[in-house]
Amino acid sequence: MKVTGSRGFDPVKLYSQNAGKANRADRQGEARPDEVSISDEGKVMHHAMQALSSIPDVREEKVQSIRQRIQAGTYEASGRKIVRKLFSRAVRRGDLGGTHNRTDENT
């Protein structure tokens, strides 16, 4: 299994650092009880994941607004705008091999 870093958090590096500490303690003949410590990066990631889990997957007010406009016949979707947004988001995420540049969400 390959493990790679994500958003400034590198689990392989963290594991290597902790393994090195354990090896030094073993060489010194110390018997240590098992312990768990969570890095600052891990704590930040945990808080971020909690915040993300509280955000709904679907913005109901936006869905309702569009649904009403479709039913009223006033909703017009520009294929060009849709493709532009999909493409810019894919580039920003790196899905197309591009960089992670921030662009205006409304363009």
PyRosetta script that sets phi, psi and omega in degrees:
from pyrosetta import init, pose_from_sequence

init()
pose = pose_from_sequence("MKVTGSRGFDPVKLYSQNAGKANRADRQGEARPDEVSISDEGKVMHHAMQALSSIPDVREEKVQSIRQRIQAGTYEASGRKIVRKLFSRAVRRGDLGGTHNRTDENT")
pose.set_psi(1, 134.7)
pose.set_omega(1, 179.9)
pose.set_phi(2, -100.1)
pose.set_psi(2, 129.6)
pose.set_omega(2, 178.1)
pose.set_phi(3, -117.5)
pose.set_psi(3, 127.0)
pose.set_omega(3, 179.7)
pose.set_phi(4, -122.8)
pose.set_psi(4, 163.4)
pose.set_omega(4, -179.5)
pose.set_phi(5, -72.2)
pose.set_psi(5, 158.4)
pose.set_omega(5, -179.1)
pose.set_phi(6, -146.6)
pose.set_psi(6, 121.6)
pose.set_omega(6, 174.2)
pose.set_phi(7, 51.6)
pose.set_psi(7, 49.4)
pose.set_omega(7, 176.3)
pose.set_phi(8, 84.1)
pose.set_psi(8, -4.2)
pose.set_omega(8, -179.1)
pose.set_phi(9, -110.1)
pose.set_psi(9, 115.7)
pose.set_omega(9, -176.8)
pose.set_phi(10, -113.8)
pose.set_psi(10, 97.5)
pose.set_omega(10, -177.0)
pose.set_phi(11, -63.5)
pose.set_psi(11, -30.9)
pose.set_omega(11, 179.4)
pose.set_phi(12, -66.6)
pose.set_psi(12, -44.9)
pose.set_omega(12, 178.8)
pose.set_phi(13, -63.1)
pose.set_psi(13, -43.7)
pose.set_omega(13, 179.0)
pose.set_phi(14, -61.0)
pose.set_psi(14, -44.4)
pose.set_omega(14, 178.8)
pose.set_phi(15, -63.0)
pose.set_psi(15, -42.9)
pose.set_omega(15, -179.8)
pose.set_phi(16, -61.8)
pose.set_psi(16, -41.7)
pose.set_omega(16, 179.2)
pose.set_phi(17, -63.5)
pose.set_psi(17, -45.5)
pose.set_omega(17, -179.4)
pose.set_phi(18, -67.7)
pose.set_psi(18, -36.8)
pose.set_omega(18, 178.3)
pose.set_phi(19, -65.3)
pose.set_psi(19, -39.1)
pose.set_omega(19, 177.6)
pose.set_phi(20, -62.3)
pose.set_psi(20, -40.1)
pose.set_omega(20, 177.8)
pose.set_phi(21, -64.5)
pose.set_psi(21, -42.3)
pose.set_omega(21, 179.8)
pose.set_phi(22, -65.2)
pose.set_psi(22, -39.6)
pose.set_omega(22, 178.8)
pose.set_phi(23, -63.7)
pose.set_psi(23, -40.0)
pose.set_omega(23, 178.2)
pose.set_phi(24, -63.6)
pose.set_psi(24, -40.7)
pose.set_omega(24, 179.3)
pose.set_phi(25, -65.7)
pose.set_psi(25, -39.4)
pose.set_omega(25, 178.8)
pose.set_phi(26, -64.4)
pose.set_psi(26, -40.0)
pose.set_omega(26, -179.7)
pose.set_phi(27, -66.0)
pose.set_psi(27, -29.5)
pose.set_omega(27, -179.2)
pose.set_phi(28, -84.3)
pose.set_psi(28, -0.1)
pose.set_omega(28, 175.7)
pose.set_phi(29, 77.4)
pose.set_psi(29, 16.8)
pose.set_omega(29, -179.8)
pose.set_phi(30, -83.3)
pose.set_psi(30, 139.2)
pose.set_omega(30, 172.5)
pose.set_phi(31, -97.6)
pose.set_psi(31, 118.8)
pose.set_omega(31, -177.6)
pose.set_phi(32, -114.8)
pose.set_psi(32, 139.9)
pose.set_omega(32, 173.8)
pose.set_phi(33, -74.0)
pose.set_psi(33, 158.3)
pose.set_omega(33, 176.5)
pose.set_phi(34, -64.9)
pose.set_psi(34, 142.7)
pose.set_omega(34, 177.2)
pose.set_phi(35, -149.5)
pose.set_psi(35, 158.4)
pose.set_omega(35, 178.1)
pose.set_phi(36, -124.6)
pose.set_psi(36, 131.4)
pose.set_omega(36, 173.5)
pose.set_phi(37, -132.2)
pose.set_psi(37, 138.1)
pose.set_omega(37, -178.4)
pose.set_phi(38, -106.9)
pose.set_psi(38, 127.0)
pose.set_omega(38, -178.1)
pose.set_phi(39, -68.5)
pose.set_psi(39, 164.5)
pose.set_omega(39, 176.4)
pose.set_phi(40, -59.9)
pose.set_psi(40, -39.2)
pose.set_omega(40, 178.6)
pose.set_phi(41, -63.0)
pose.set_psi(41, -40.6)
pose.set_omega(41, 178.6)
pose.set_phi(42, -63.6)
pose.set_psi(42, -40.1)
pose.set_omega(42, 178.8)
pose.set_phi(43, -65.1)
pose.set_psi(43, -43.3)
pose.set_omega(43, 178.5)
pose.set_phi(44, -62.7)
pose.set_psi(44, -43.8)
pose.set_omega(44, 179.7)
pose.set_phi(45, -62.6)
pose.set_psi(45, -40.7)
pose.set_omega(45, 179.0)
pose.set_phi(46, -61.5)
pose.set_psi(46, -46.2)
pose.set_omega(46, 179.3)
pose.set_phi(47, -64.0)
pose.set_psi(47, -39.0)
pose.set_omega(47, 178.6)
pose.set_phi(48, -64.8)
pose.set_psi(48, -42.1)
pose.set_omega(48, 179.7)
pose.set_phi(49, -65.2)
pose.set_psi(49, -38.3)
pose.set_omega(49, 176.6)
pose.set_phi(50, -63.2)
pose.set_psi(50, -43.1)
pose.set_omega(50, 179.6)
pose.set_phi(51, -63.7)
pose.set_psi(51, -42.2)
pose.set_omega(51, 179.6)
pose.set_phi(52, -65.3)
pose.set_psi(52, -35.5)
pose.set_omega(52, -178.5)
pose.set_phi(53, -69.9)
pose.set_psi(53, -19.5)
pose.set_omega(53, 179.4)
pose.set_phi(54, -85.1)
pose.set_psi(54, -9.3)
pose.set_omega(54, 179.7)
pose.set_phi(55, -88.4)
pose.set_psi(55, 129.1)
pose.set_omega(55, -179.6)
pose.set_phi(56, -66.1)
pose.set_psi(56, 148.7)
pose.set_omega(56, 178.9)
pose.set_phi(57, -70.2)
pose.set_psi(57, -28.8)
pose.set_omega(57, -177.5)
pose.set_phi(58, -122.8)
pose.set_psi(58, 130.3)
pose.set_omega(58, 176.2)
pose.set_phi(59, -87.2)
pose.set_psi(59, 94.6)
pose.set_omega(59, -173.4)
pose.set_phi(60, -56.5)
pose.set_psi(60, -39.6)
pose.set_omega(60, -178.5)
pose.set_phi(61, -63.2)
pose.set_psi(61, -35.9)
pose.set_omega(61, 179.2)
pose.set_phi(62, -72.1)
pose.set_psi(62, -41.0)
pose.set_omega(62, 178.3)
pose.set_phi(63, -61.9)
pose.set_psi(63, -45.0)
pose.set_omega(63, 179.8)
pose.set_phi(64, -61.9)
pose.set_psi(64, -42.9)
pose.set_omega(64, -179.7)
pose.set_phi(65, -60.9)
pose.set_psi(65, -46.6)
pose.set_omega(65, -179.5)
pose.set_phi(66, -67.6)
pose.set_psi(66, -40.7)
pose.set_omega(66, 179.0)
pose.set_phi(67, -59.2)
pose.set_psi(67, -43.0)
pose.set_omega(67, 179.3)
pose.set_phi(68, -65.1)
pose.set_psi(68, -40.8)
pose.set_omega(68, 179.8)
pose.set_phi(69, -66.9)
pose.set_psi(69, -36.1)
pose.set_omega(69, 177.5)
pose.set_phi(70, -65.9)
pose.set_psi(70, -45.9)
pose.set_omega(70, -179.6)
pose.set_phi(71, -63.8)
pose.set_psi(71, -33.7)
pose.set_omega(71, 179.5)
pose.set_phi(72, -81.1)
pose.set_psi(72, -10.0)
pose.set_omega(72, -179.6)
pose.set_phi(73, 78.9)
pose.set_psi(73, 16.2)
pose.set_omega(73, -178.4)
pose.set_phi(74, -104.6)
pose.set_psi(74, 0.9)
pose.set_omega(74, -178.6)
pose.set_phi(75, -87.7)
pose.set_psi(75, 125.2)
pose.set_omega(75, 177.2)
pose.set_phi(76, -124.7)
pose.set_psi(76, 124.4)
pose.set_omega(76, 179.1)
pose.set_phi(77, -108.3)
pose.set_psi(77, 127.3)
pose.set_omega(77, 177.8)
pose.set_phi(78, -90.4)
pose.set_psi(78, 118.1)
pose.set_omega(78, 178.0)
pose.set_phi(79, -57.4)
pose.set_psi(79, -37.6)
pose.set_omega(79, 179.5)
pose.set_phi(80, -62.9)
pose.set_psi(80, -44.0)
pose.set_omega(80, 179.4)
pose.set_phi(81, -66.0)
pose.set_psi(81, -40.3)
pose.set_omega(81, -179.9)
pose.set_phi(82, -62.6)
pose.set_psi(82, -48.1)
pose.set_omega(82, -179.9)
pose.set_phi(83, -62.8)
pose.set_psi(83, -41.9)
pose.set_omega(83, -179.9)
pose.set_phi(84, -60.6)
pose.set_psi(84, -44.7)
pose.set_omega(84, 179.2)
pose.set_phi(85, -66.2)
pose.set_psi(85, -45.5)
pose.set_omega(85, 179.2)
pose.set_phi(86, -60.0)
pose.set_psi(86, -44.8)
pose.set_omega(86, -178.0)
pose.set_phi(87, -65.2)
pose.set_psi(87, -46.3)
pose.set_omega(87, -177.7)
pose.set_phi(88, -65.0)
pose.set_psi(88, -37.2)
pose.set_omega(88, 177.8)
pose.set_phi(89, -68.4)
pose.set_psi(89, -38.7)
pose.set_omega(89, 179.0)
pose.set_phi(90, -65.4)
pose.set_psi(90, -40.1)
pose.set_omega(90, 178.2)
pose.set_phi(91, -65.8)
pose.set_psi(91, -44.3)
pose.set_omega(91, -178.9)
pose.set_phi(92, -61.4)
pose.set_psi(92, -39.3)
pose.set_omega(92, 179.0)
pose.set_phi(93, -76.0)
pose.set_psi(93, -16.0)
pose.set_omega(93, -179.3)
pose.set_phi(94, 90.9)
pose.set_psi(94, 8.8)
pose.set_omega(94, -179.0)
pose.set_phi(95, -64.2)
pose.set_psi(95, -24.7)
pose.set_omega(95, -177.3)
pose.set_phi(96, -108.7)
pose.set_psi(96, 15.0)
pose.set_omega(96, 178.7)
pose.set_phi(97, 81.9)
pose.set_psi(97, 7.6)
pose.set_omega(97, 179.7)
pose.set_phi(98, -84.4)
pose.set_psi(98, -176.0)
pose.set_omega(98, 178.0)
pose.set_phi(99, -88.8)
pose.set_psi(99, 171.2)
pose.set_omega(99, -178.4)
pose.set_phi(100, -94.3)
pose.set_psi(100, 57.9)
pose.set_omega(100, 179.2)
pose.set_phi(101, -80.2)
pose.set_psi(101, 141.6)
pose.set_omega(101, 175.8)
pose.set_phi(102, -85.4)
pose.set_psi(102, 131.6)
pose.set_omega(102, 175.2)
pose.set_phi(103, -125.9)
pose.set_psi(103, 166.5)
pose.set_omega(103, 179.0)
pose.set_phi(104, -66.6)
pose.set_psi(104, 123.4)
pose.set_omega(104, -178.8)
pose.set_phi(105, -64.0)
pose.set_psi(105, -22.4)
pose.set_omega(105, -173.9)
pose.set_phi(106, -94.7)
pose.set_psi(106, 10.2)
pose.set_omega(106, -179.1)
pose.set_phi(107, -101.9)
pose.dump_pdb("model.pdb")
